[in-house]
């Protein structure tokens, strides 16, 4: 898993902050989501984040190496 956070400089989302989390495969994604949902501390942190930020869009991308 890797996490990236950035600042959008141009386009309709200029000035917005974005985040991206990547996983090696769907199994790793599923295990991570299950662990986060079961962890009270993660839920507390998520609650704090949602007080300060508004989720405006969510995307799921799948990439295959050819």
mmCIF file of the N, C-alpha and C atoms, coordinates in Angstrom:
data_MODEL
# 
_entry.id   MODEL 
# 
loop_
_atom_site.group_PDB 
_atom_site.id 
_atom_site.type_symbol 
_atom_site.label_atom_id 
_atom_site.label_alt_id 
_atom_site.label_comp_id 
_atom_site.label_asym_id 
_atom_site.label_entity_id 
_atom_site.label_seq_id 
_atom_site.pdbx_PDB_ins_code 
_atom_site.Cartn_x 
_atom_site.Cartn_y 
_atom_site.Cartn_z 
_atom_site.occupancy 
_atom_site.B_iso_or_equiv 
_atom_site.pdbx_formal_charge 
_atom_site.auth_seq_id 
_atom_site.auth_comp_id 
_atom_site.auth_asym_id 
_atom_site.auth_atom_id 
_atom_site.pdbx_PDB_model_num 
ATOM 1   N N  . UNK A 1 1  ? 0.846   -1.167 0.000   1.00 0.00 ? 1  UNK A N  1 
ATOM 2   C CA . UNK A 1 1  ? 0.000   0.000  0.000   1.00 0.00 ? 1  UNK A CA 1 
ATOM 3   C C  . UNK A 1 1  ? 0.890   1.229  0.000   1.00 0.00 ? 1  UNK A C  1 
ATOM 4   N N  . UNK A 1 2  ? 0.470   2.238  -0.720  1.00 0.00 ? 2  UNK A N  1 
ATOM 5   C CA . UNK A 1 2  ? 1.150   3.537  -0.677  1.00 0.00 ? 2  UNK A CA 1 
ATOM 6   C C  . UNK A 1 2  ? 0.097   4.633  -0.596  1.00 0.00 ? 2  UNK A C  1 
ATOM 7   N N  . UNK A 1 3  ? 0.474   5.725  0.045   1.00 0.00 ? 3  UNK A N  1 
ATOM 8   C CA . UNK A 1 3  ? -0.426  6.858  0.227   1.00 0.00 ? 3  UNK A CA 1 
ATOM 9   C C  . UNK A 1 3  ? 0.248   8.106  -0.319  1.00 0.00 ? 3  UNK A C  1 
ATOM 10  N N  . UNK A 1 4  ? -0.504  8.880  -1.073  1.00 0.00 ? 4  UNK A N  1 
ATOM 11  C CA . UNK A 1 4  ? -0.005  10.148 -1.606  1.00 0.00 ? 4  UNK A CA 1 
ATOM 12  C C  . UNK A 1 4  ? -1.037  11.241 -1.369  1.00 0.00 ? 4  UNK A C  1 
ATOM 13  N N  . UNK A 1 5  ? -0.559  12.417 -1.052  1.00 0.00 ? 5  UNK A N  1 
ATOM 14  C CA . UNK A 1 5  ? -1.414  13.588 -0.887  1.00 0.00 ? 5  UNK A CA 1 
ATOM 15  C C  . UNK A 1 5  ? -0.805  14.697 -1.716  1.00 0.00 ? 5  UNK A C  1 
ATOM 16  N N  . UNK A 1 6  ? -1.639  15.453 -2.411  1.00 0.00 ? 6  UNK A N  1 
ATOM 17  C CA . UNK A 1 6  ? -1.119  16.519 -3.261  1.00 0.00 ? 6  UNK A CA 1 
ATOM 18  C C  . UNK A 1 6  ? -2.077  17.695 -3.333  1.00 0.00 ? 6  UNK A C  1 
ATOM 19  N N  . UNK A 1 7  ? -1.650  18.685 -4.051  1.00 0.00 ? 7  UNK A N  1 
ATOM 20  C CA . UNK A 1 7  ? -2.405  19.923 -4.237  1.00 0.00 ? 7  UNK A CA 1 
ATOM 21  C C  . UNK A 1 7  ? -2.652  20.082 -5.724  1.00 0.00 ? 7  UNK A C  1 
ATOM 22  N N  . UNK A 1 8  ? -3.903  20.239 -6.122  1.00 0.00 ? 8  UNK A N  1 
ATOM 23  C CA . UNK A 1 8  ? -4.251  20.398 -7.534  1.00 0.00 ? 8  UNK A CA 1 
ATOM 24  C C  . UNK A 1 8  ? -3.991  21.843 -7.951  1.00 0.00 ? 8  UNK A C  1 
ATOM 25  N N  . UNK A 1 9  ? -3.219  22.013 -9.010  1.00 0.00 ? 9  UNK A N  1 
ATOM 26  C CA . UNK A 1 9  ? -2.817  23.358 -9.444  1.00 0.00 ? 9  UNK A CA 1 
ATOM 27  C C  . UNK A 1 9  ? -3.690  23.948 -10.543 1.00 0.00 ? 9  UNK A C  1 
ATOM 28  N N  . UNK A 1 10 ? -4.281  23.112 -11.399 1.00 0.00 ? 10 UNK A N  1 
ATOM 29  C CA . UNK A 1 10 ? -5.066  23.613 -12.529 1.00 0.00 ? 10 UNK A CA 1 
ATOM 30  C C  . UNK A 1 10 ? -6.352  22.821 -12.693 1.00 0.00 ? 10 UNK A C  1 
ATOM 31  N N  . UNK A 1 11 ? -7.264  23.350 -13.505 1.00 0.00 ? 11 UNK A N  1 
ATOM 32  C CA . UNK A 1 11 ? -8.499  22.643 -13.816 1.00 0.00 ? 11 UNK A CA 1 
ATOM 33  C C  . UNK A 1 11 ? -9.614  22.948 -12.837 1.00 0.00 ? 11 UNK A C  1 
ATOM 34  N N  . UNK A 1 12 ? -10.702 22.194 -12.957 1.00 0.00 ? 12 UNK A N  1 
ATOM 35  C CA . UNK A 1 12 ? -11.877 22.486 -12.132 1.00 0.00 ? 12 UNK A CA 1 
ATOM 36  C C  . UNK A 1 12 ? -11.646 22.278 -10.632 1.00 0.00 ? 12 UNK A C  1 
ATOM 37  N N  . UNK A 1 13 ? -10.629 21.525 -10.261 1.00 0.00 ? 13 UNK A N  1 
ATOM 38  C CA . UNK A 1 13 ? -10.340 21.281 -8.846  1.00 0.00 ? 13 UNK A CA 1 
ATOM 39  C C  . UNK A 1 13 ? -9.129  22.070 -8.352  1.00 0.00 ? 13 UNK A C  1 
ATOM 40  N N  . UNK A 1 14 ? -8.745  23.115 -9.081  1.00 0.00 ? 14 UNK A N  1 
ATOM 41  C CA . UNK A 1 14 ? -7.589  23.937 -8.685  1.00 0.00 ? 14 UNK A CA 1 
ATOM 42  C C  . UNK A 1 14 ? -7.776  24.430 -7.252  1.00 0.00 ? 14 UNK A C  1 
ATOM 43  N N  . UNK A 1 15 ? -6.714  24.318 -6.474  1.00 0.00 ? 15 UNK A N  1 
ATOM 44  C CA . UNK A 1 15 ? -6.740  24.746 -5.089  1.00 0.00 ? 15 UNK A CA 1 
ATOM 45  C C  . UNK A 1 15 ? -7.181  23.667 -4.118  1.00 0.00 ? 15 UNK A C  1 
ATOM 46  N N  . UNK A 1 16 ? -7.685  22.557 -4.637  1.00 0.00 ? 16 UNK A N  1 
ATOM 47  C CA . UNK A 1 16 ? -8.142  21.461 -3.790  1.00 0.00 ? 16 UNK A CA 1 
ATOM 48  C C  . UNK A 1 16 ? -6.964  20.567 -3.388  1.00 0.00 ? 16 UNK A C  1 
ATOM 49  N N  . UNK A 1 17 ? -7.102  19.902 -2.263  1.00 0.00 ? 17 UNK A N  1 
ATOM 50  C CA . UNK A 1 17 ? -6.133  18.902 -1.826  1.00 0.00 ? 17 UNK A CA 1 
ATOM 51  C C  . UNK A 1 17 ? -6.711  17.540 -2.192  1.00 0.00 ? 17 UNK A C  1 
ATOM 52  N N  . UNK A 1 18 ? -5.874  16.653 -2.709  1.00 0.00 ? 18 UNK A N  1 
ATOM 53  C CA . UNK A 1 18 ? -6.347  15.323 -3.065  1.00 0.00 ? 18 UNK A CA 1 
ATOM 54  C C  . UNK A 1 18 ? -5.470  14.274 -2.396  1.00 0.00 ? 18 UNK A C  1 
ATOM 55  N N  . UNK A 1 19 ? -6.026  13.099 -2.250  1.00 0.00 ? 19 UNK A N  1 
ATOM 56  C CA . UNK A 1 19 ? -5.283  11.975 -1.687  1.00 0.00 ? 19 UNK A CA 1 
ATOM 57  C C  . UNK A 1 19 ? -5.500  10.747 -2.535  1.00 0.00 ? 19 UNK A C  1 
ATOM 58  N N  . UNK A 1 20 ? -4.496  9.890  -2.585  1.00 0.00 ? 20 UNK A N  1 
ATOM 59  C CA . UNK A 1 20 ? -4.599  8.642  -3.339  1.00 0.00 ? 20 UNK A CA 1 
ATOM 60  C C  . UNK A 1 20 ? -3.960  7.517  -2.535  1.00 0.00 ? 20 UNK A C  1 
ATOM 61  N N  . UNK A 1 21 ? -4.652  6.407  -2.468  1.00 0.00 ? 21 UNK A N  1 
ATOM 62  C CA . UNK A 1 21 ? -4.128  5.215  -1.808  1.00 0.00 ? 21 UNK A CA 1 
ATOM 63  C C  . UNK A 1 21 ? -4.110  4.113  -2.852  1.00 0.00 ? 21 UNK A C  1 
ATOM 64  N N  . UNK A 1 22 ? -2.974  3.452  -3.000  1.00 0.00 ? 22 UNK A N  1 
ATOM 65  C CA . UNK A 1 22 ? -2.867  2.366  -3.973  1.00 0.00 ? 22 UNK A CA 1 
ATOM 66  C C  . UNK A 1 22 ? -2.573  1.051  -3.250  1.00 0.00 ? 22 UNK A C  1 
ATOM 67  N N  . UNK A 1 23 ? -3.114  -0.030 -3.794  1.00 0.00 ? 23 UNK A N  1 
ATOM 68  C CA . UNK A 1 23 ? -2.926  -1.365 -3.237  1.00 0.00 ? 23 UNK A CA 1 
ATOM 69  C C  . UNK A 1 23 ? -2.380  -2.278 -4.327  1.00 0.00 ? 23 UNK A C  1 
ATOM 70  N N  . UNK A 1 24 ? -1.660  -3.298 -3.930  1.00 0.00 ? 24 UNK A N  1 
ATOM 71  C CA . UNK A 1 24 ? -1.061  -4.231 -4.884  1.00 0.00 ? 24 UNK A CA 1 
ATOM 72  C C  . UNK A 1 24 ? -2.120  -5.017 -5.648  1.00 0.00 ? 24 UNK A C  1 
ATOM 73  N N  . UNK A 1 25 ? -3.232  -5.345 -4.966  1.00 0.00 ? 25 UNK A N  1 
ATOM 74  C CA . UNK A 1 25 ? -4.291  -6.128 -5.610  1.00 0.00 ? 25 UNK A CA 1 
ATOM 75  C C  . UNK A 1 25 ? -5.585  -5.970 -4.816  1.00 0.00 ? 25 UNK A C  1 
ATOM 76  N N  . UNK A 1 26 ? -6.663  -6.589 -5.314  1.00 0.00 ? 26 UNK A N  1 
ATOM 77  C CA . UNK A 1 26 ? -7.966  -6.473 -4.662  1.00 0.00 ? 26 UNK A CA 1 
ATOM 78  C C  . UNK A 1 26 ? -7.965  -7.135 -3.291  1.00 0.00 ? 26 UNK A C  1 
ATOM 79  N N  . UNK A 1 27 ? -7.211  -8.204 -3.137  1.00 0.00 ? 27 UNK A N  1 
ATOM 80  C CA . UNK A 1 27 ? -7.145  -8.883 -1.832  1.00 0.00 ? 27 UNK A CA 1 
ATOM 81  C C  . UNK A 1 27 ? -6.544  -7.956 -0.778  1.00 0.00 ? 27 UNK A C  1 
ATOM 82  N N  . UNK A 1 28 ? -5.461  -7.270 -1.121  1.00 0.00 ? 28 UNK A N  1 
ATOM 83  C CA . UNK A 1 28 ? -4.836  -6.329 -0.188  1.00 0.00 ? 28 UNK A CA 1 
ATOM 84  C C  . UNK A 1 28 ? -5.791  -5.185 0.139   1.00 0.00 ? 28 UNK A C  1 
ATOM 85  N N  . UNK A 1 29 ? -6.522  -4.708 -0.856  1.00 0.00 ? 29 UNK A N  1 
ATOM 86  C CA . UNK A 1 29 ? -7.523  -3.659 -0.636  1.00 0.00 ? 29 UNK A CA 1 
ATOM 87  C C  . UNK A 1 29 ? -8.590  -4.131 0.353   1.00 0.00 ? 29 UNK A C  1 
ATOM 88  N N  . UNK A 1 30 ? -9.142  -5.316 0.110   1.00 0.00 ? 30 UNK A N  1 
ATOM 89  C CA . UNK A 1 30 ? -10.188 -5.855 0.971   1.00 0.00 ? 30 UNK A CA 1 
ATOM 90  C C  . UNK A 1 30 ? -9.733  -6.042 2.409   1.00 0.00 ? 30 UNK A C  1 
ATOM 91  N N  . UNK A 1 31 ? -8.532  -6.577 2.592   1.00 0.00 ? 31 UNK A N  1 
ATOM 92  C CA . UNK A 1 31 ? -8.004  -6.770 3.945   1.00 0.00 ? 31 UNK A CA 1 
ATOM 93  C C  . UNK A 1 31 ? -7.804  -5.436 4.653   1.00 0.00 ? 31 UNK A C  1 
ATOM 94  N N  . UNK A 1 32 ? -7.332  -4.441 3.928   1.00 0.00 ? 32 UNK A N  1 
ATOM 95  C CA . UNK A 1 32 ? -7.116  -3.119 4.526   1.00 0.00 ? 32 UNK A CA 1 
ATOM 96  C C  . UNK A 1 32 ? -8.429  -2.475 4.941   1.00 0.00 ? 32 UNK A C  1 
ATOM 97  N N  . UNK A 1 33 ? -9.421  -2.551 4.084   1.00 0.00 ? 33 UNK A N  1 
ATOM 98  C CA . UNK A 1 33 ? -10.725 -1.969 4.398   1.00 0.00 ? 33 UNK A CA 1 
ATOM 99  C C  . UNK A 1 33 ? -11.341 -2.673 5.607   1.00 0.00 ? 33 UNK A C  1 
ATOM 100 N N  . UNK A 1 34 ? -11.282 -4.000 5.643   1.00 0.00 ? 34 UNK A N  1 
ATOM 101 C CA . UNK A 1 34 ? -11.831 -4.739 6.777   1.00 0.00 ? 34 UNK A CA 1 
ATOM 102 C C  . UNK A 1 34 ? -11.121 -4.360 8.078   1.00 0.00 ? 34 UNK A C  1 
ATOM 103 N N  . UNK A 1 35 ? -9.802  -4.232 8.033   1.00 0.00 ? 35 UNK A N  1 
ATOM 104 C CA . UNK A 1 35 ? -9.036  -3.873 9.231   1.00 0.00 ? 35 UNK A CA 1 
ATOM 105 C C  . UNK A 1 35 ? -9.403  -2.464 9.707   1.00 0.00 ? 35 UNK A C  1 
ATOM 106 N N  . UNK A 1 36 ? -9.535  -1.524 8.777   1.00 0.00 ? 36 UNK A N  1 
ATOM 107 C CA . UNK A 1 36 ? -9.889  -0.155 9.158   1.00 0.00 ? 36 UNK A CA 1 
ATOM 108 C C  . UNK A 1 36 ? -11.289 -0.074 9.754   1.00 0.00 ? 36 UNK A C  1 
ATOM 109 N N  . UNK A 1 37 ? -12.227 -0.799 9.178   1.00 0.00 ? 37 UNK A N  1 
ATOM 110 C CA . UNK A 1 37 ? -13.599 -0.778 9.687   1.00 0.00 ? 37 UNK A CA 1 
ATOM 111 C C  . UNK A 1 37 ? -13.713 -1.418 11.070  1.00 0.00 ? 37 UNK A C  1 
ATOM 112 N N  . UNK A 1 38 ? -12.819 -2.344 11.384  1.00 0.00 ? 38 UNK A N  1 
ATOM 113 C CA . UNK A 1 38 ? -12.861 -3.035 12.670  1.00 0.00 ? 38 UNK A CA 1 
ATOM 114 C C  . UNK A 1 38 ? -12.071 -2.314 13.762  1.00 0.00 ? 38 UNK A C  1 
ATOM 115 N N  . UNK A 1 39 ? -11.293 -1.313 13.401  1.00 0.00 ? 39 UNK A N  1 
ATOM 116 C CA . UNK A 1 39 ? -10.414 -0.640 14.351  1.00 0.00 ? 39 UNK A CA 1 
ATOM 117 C C  . UNK A 1 39 ? -11.054 0.636  14.900  1.00 0.00 ? 39 UNK A C  1 
ATOM 118 N N  . UNK A 1 40 ? -11.356 0.682  16.204  1.00 0.00 ? 40 UNK A N  1 
ATOM 119 C CA . UNK A 1 40 ? -11.999 1.872  16.782  1.00 0.00 ? 40 UNK A CA 1 
ATOM 120 C C  . UNK A 1 40 ? -11.163 3.148  16.626  1.00 0.00 ? 40 UNK A C  1 
ATOM 121 N N  . UNK A 1 41 ? -9.853  3.038  16.720  1.00 0.00 ? 41 UNK A N  1 
ATOM 122 C CA . UNK A 1 41 ? -8.998  4.227  16.583  1.00 0.00 ? 41 UNK A CA 1 
ATOM 123 C C  . UNK A 1 41 ? -9.070  4.781  15.159  1.00 0.00 ? 41 UNK A C  1 
ATOM 124 N N  . UNK A 1 42 ? -9.109  3.901  14.160  1.00 0.00 ? 42 UNK A N  1 
ATOM 125 C CA . UNK A 1 42 ? -9.268  4.354  12.773  1.00 0.00 ? 42 UNK A CA 1 
ATOM 126 C C  . UNK A 1 42 ? -10.600 5.051  12.581  1.00 0.00 ? 42 UNK A C  1 
ATOM 127 N N  . UNK A 1 43 ? -11.642 4.529  13.186  1.00 0.00 ? 43 UNK A N  1 
ATOM 128 C CA . UNK A 1 43 ? -12.962 5.145  13.087  1.00 0.00 ? 43 UNK A CA 1 
ATOM 129 C C  . UNK A 1 43 ? -12.979 6.518  13.757  1.00 0.00 ? 43 UNK A C  1 
ATOM 130 N N  . UNK A 1 44 ? -12.277 6.657  14.876  1.00 0.00 ? 44 UNK A N  1 
ATOM 131 C CA . UNK A 1 44 ? -12.197 7.950  15.555  1.00 0.00 ? 44 UNK A CA 1 
ATOM 132 C C  . UNK A 1 44 ? -11.467 8.974  14.682  1.00 0.00 ? 44 UNK A C  1 
ATOM 133 N N  . UNK A 1 45 ? -10.354 8.550  14.097  1.00 0.00 ? 45 UNK A N  1 
ATOM 134 C CA . UNK A 1 45 ? -9.580  9.448  13.225  1.00 0.00 ? 45 UNK A CA 1 
ATOM 135 C C  . UNK A 1 45 ? -10.419 9.848  12.011  1.00 0.00 ? 45 UNK A C  1 
ATOM 136 N N  . UNK A 1 46 ? -11.127 8.891  11.411  1.00 0.00 ? 46 UNK A N  1 
ATOM 137 C CA . UNK A 1 46 ? -11.980 9.189  10.263  1.00 0.00 ? 46 UNK A CA 1 
ATOM 138 C C  . UNK A 1 46 ? -13.049 10.218 10.641  1.00 0.00 ? 46 UNK A C  1 
ATOM 139 N N  . UNK A 1 47 ? -13.622 10.068 11.834  1.00 0.00 ? 47 UNK A N  1 
ATOM 140 C CA . UNK A 1 47 ? -14.613 11.029 12.310  1.00 0.00 ? 47 UNK A CA 1 
ATOM 141 C C  . UNK A 1 47 ? -14.044 12.430 12.435  1.00 0.00 ? 47 UNK A C  1 
ATOM 142 N N  . UNK A 1 48 ? -12.818 12.543 12.914  1.00 0.00 ? 48 UNK A N  1 
ATOM 143 C CA . UNK A 1 48 ? -12.163 13.846 13.028  1.00 0.00 ? 48 UNK A CA 1 
ATOM 144 C C  . UNK A 1 48 ? -11.880 14.442 11.645  1.00 0.00 ? 48 UNK A C  1 
ATOM 145 N N  . UNK A 1 49 ? -11.432 13.616 10.726  1.00 0.00 ? 49 UNK A N  1 
ATOM 146 C CA . UNK A 1 49 ? -11.132 14.090 9.369   1.00 0.00 ? 49 UNK A CA 1 
ATOM 147 C C  . UNK A 1 49 ? -12.394 14.610 8.691   1.00 0.00 ? 49 UNK A C  1 
ATOM 148 N N  . UNK A 1 50 ? -13.513 13.905 8.861   1.00 0.00 ? 50 UNK A N  1 
ATOM 149 C CA . UNK A 1 50 ? -14.745 14.326 8.188   1.00 0.00 ? 50 UNK A CA 1 
ATOM 150 C C  . UNK A 1 50 ? -15.307 15.622 8.753   1.00 0.00 ? 50 UNK A C  1 
ATOM 151 N N  . UNK A 1 51 ? -14.861 16.018 9.939   1.00 0.00 ? 51 UNK A N  1 
ATOM 152 C CA . UNK A 1 51 ? -15.260 17.315 10.485  1.00 0.00 ? 51 UNK A CA 1 
ATOM 153 C C  . UNK A 1 51 ? -14.538 18.457 9.770   1.00 0.00 ? 51 UNK A C  1 
ATOM 154 N N  . UNK A 1 52 ? -13.330 18.187 9.275   1.00 0.00 ? 52 UNK A N  1 
ATOM 155 C CA . UNK A 1 52 ? -12.506 19.229 8.666   1.00 0.00 ? 52 UNK A CA 1 
ATOM 156 C C  . UNK A 1 52 ? -12.550 19.231 7.135   1.00 0.00 ? 52 UNK A C  1 
ATOM 157 N N  . UNK A 1 53 ? -12.855 18.075 6.535   1.00 0.00 ? 53 UNK A N  1 
ATOM 158 C CA . UNK A 1 53 ? -12.811 17.951 5.082   1.00 0.00 ? 53 UNK A CA 1 
ATOM 159 C C  . UNK A 1 53 ? -14.111 17.357 4.561   1.00 0.00 ? 53 UNK A C  1 
ATOM 160 N N  . UNK A 1 54 ? -14.463 17.734 3.333   1.00 0.00 ? 54 UNK A N  1 
ATOM 161 C CA . UNK A 1 54 ? -15.651 17.195 2.674   1.00 0.00 ? 54 UNK A CA 1 
ATOM 162 C C  . UNK A 1 54 ? -15.211 16.318 1.515   1.00 0.00 ? 54 UNK A C  1 
ATOM 163 N N  . UNK A 1 55 ? -15.643 15.060 1.510   1.00 0.00 ? 55 UNK A N  1 
ATOM 164 C CA . UNK A 1 55 ? -15.360 14.169 0.402   1.00 0.00 ? 55 UNK A CA 1 
ATOM 165 C C  . UNK A 1 55 ? -16.211 14.612 -0.780  1.00 0.00 ? 55 UNK A C  1 
ATOM 166 N N  . UNK A 1 56 ? -15.579 15.000 -1.883  1.00 0.00 ? 56 UNK A N  1 
ATOM 167 C CA . UNK A 1 56 ? -16.307 15.500 -3.042  1.00 0.00 ? 56 UNK A CA 1 
ATOM 168 C C  . UNK A 1 56 ? -16.396 14.486 -4.167  1.00 0.00 ? 56 UNK A C  1 
ATOM 169 N N  . UNK A 1 57 ? -15.473 13.565 -4.189  1.00 0.00 ? 57 UNK A N  1 
ATOM 170 C CA . UNK A 1 57 ? -15.470 12.598 -5.280  1.00 0.00 ? 57 UNK A CA 1 
ATOM 171 C C  . UNK A 1 57 ? -14.663 11.388 -4.859  1.00 0.00 ? 57 UNK A C  1 
ATOM 172 N N  . UNK A 1 58 ? -15.044 10.236 -5.374  1.00 0.00 ? 58 UNK A N  1 
ATOM 173 C CA . UNK A 1 58 ? -14.316 9.003  -5.090  1.00 0.00 ? 58 UNK A CA 1 
ATOM 174 C C  . UNK A 1 58 ? -14.182 8.245  -6.396  1.00 0.00 ? 58 UNK A C  1 
ATOM 175 N N  . UNK A 1 59 ? -13.018 7.698  -6.645  1.00 0.00 ? 59 UNK A N  1 
ATOM 176 C CA . UNK A 1 59 ? -12.777 6.942  -7.871  1.00 0.00 ? 59 UNK A CA 1 
ATOM 177 C C  . UNK A 1 59 ? -12.066 5.634  -7.534  1.00 0.00 ? 59 UNK A C  1 
ATOM 178 N N  . UNK A 1 60 ? -12.380 4.601  -8.267  1.00 0.00 ? 60 UNK A N  1 
ATOM 179 C CA . UNK A 1 60 ? -11.666 3.336  -8.174  1.00 0.00 ? 60 UNK A CA 1 
ATOM 180 C C  . UNK A 1 60 ? -11.093 3.065  -9.555  1.00 0.00 ? 60 UNK A C  1 
ATOM 181 N N  . UNK A 1 61 ? -9.796  2.916  -9.623  1.00 0.00 ? 61 UNK A N  1 
ATOM 182 C CA . UNK A 1 61 ? -9.114  2.645  -10.884 1.00 0.00 ? 61 UNK A CA 1 
ATOM 183 C C  . UNK A 1 61 ? -8.417  1.296  -10.798 1.00 0.00 ? 61 UNK A C  1 
ATOM 184 N N  . UNK A 1 62 ? -8.472  0.544  -11.858 1.00 0.00 ? 62 UNK A N  1 
ATOM 185 C CA . UNK A 1 62 ? -7.759  -0.736 -11.908 1.00 0.00 ? 62 UNK A CA 1 
ATOM 186 C C  . UNK A 1 62 ? -6.761  -0.662 -13.050 1.00 0.00 ? 62 UNK A C  1 
ATOM 187 N N  . UNK A 1 63 ? -5.524  -1.024 -12.754 1.00 0.00 ? 63 UNK A N  1 
ATOM 188 C CA . UNK A 1 63 ? -4.462  -0.961 -13.752 1.00 0.00 ? 63 UNK A CA 1 
ATOM 189 C C  . UNK A 1 63 ? -3.859  -2.360 -13.920 1.00 0.00 ? 63 UNK A C  1 
ATOM 190 N N  . UNK A 1 64 ? -3.675  -2.775 -15.151 1.00 0.00 ? 64 UNK A N  1 
ATOM 191 C CA . UNK A 1 64 ? -3.017  -4.044 -15.431 1.00 0.00 ? 64 UNK A CA 1 
ATOM 192 C C  . UNK A 1 64 ? -1.769  -3.770 -16.250 1.00 0.00 ? 64 UNK A C  1 
ATOM 193 N N  . UNK A 1 65 ? -0.667  -4.380 -15.836 1.00 0.00 ? 65 UNK A N  1 
ATOM 194 C CA . UNK A 1 65 ? 0.557   -4.299 -16.622 1.00 0.00 ? 65 UNK A CA 1 
ATOM 195 C C  . UNK A 1 65 ? 0.411   -5.214 -17.839 1.00 0.00 ? 65 UNK A C  1 
ATOM 196 N N  . UNK A 1 66 ? 0.732   -4.684 -18.990 1.00 0.00 ? 66 UNK A N  1 
ATOM 197 C CA . UNK A 1 66 ? 0.623   -5.504 -20.214 1.00 0.00 ? 66 UNK A CA 1 
ATOM 198 C C  . UNK A 1 66 ? 1.964   -6.031 -20.629 1.00 0.00 ? 66 UNK A C  1 
# 
